[in-house]
Amino acid sequence: MDDGMDDGVFPEDGQDWPLPPAWMWGCEDCFPLYCEMKHLAARDPLPGADEAAEGEAQLRLARHIAAEHRAELPGYAATCQVCVGHQARTARDRAMGRSTLATEQQAREHRARHAFAPDSTVHLH
């Protein structure tokens, strides 16, 4: 398997991409999902196509992390309005006696993205 060391997978100095946590590299699913996403992000964008493909790749990785690495999920970021919104929706649903399964899943997927995606995109979704 390609280790990604010299093909733009790992963030370089000055890039907005965070260095993913070590536990992601030990997972047989995280590493290829991350590499796919980074390769899509590095391509010269075609209007809408590559951005959508990168977004779908981010979502696949976030869903995997939310399902398989719940103990490693980053906490809610107080400075992220999306995190604040997820917390408020979950609290509101709980207070109204509604199921929180969907809101909590969306929140976990969003929090997972904080581990590997640039803040500039995480704070949008």
Protein Blocks (a to p, Z undefined) as FASTA:
>chain_A
ZZhlmnomaccehiabdcddfklmmpmklmmmmmmmmmmmmpccdehklmmmmmmmmmmm
mmmmmmmmmmmpccddfklmklmmmmmmmmmmmmnopafklmmmmmmmmmmmmmmpcfkl
mmmZZ
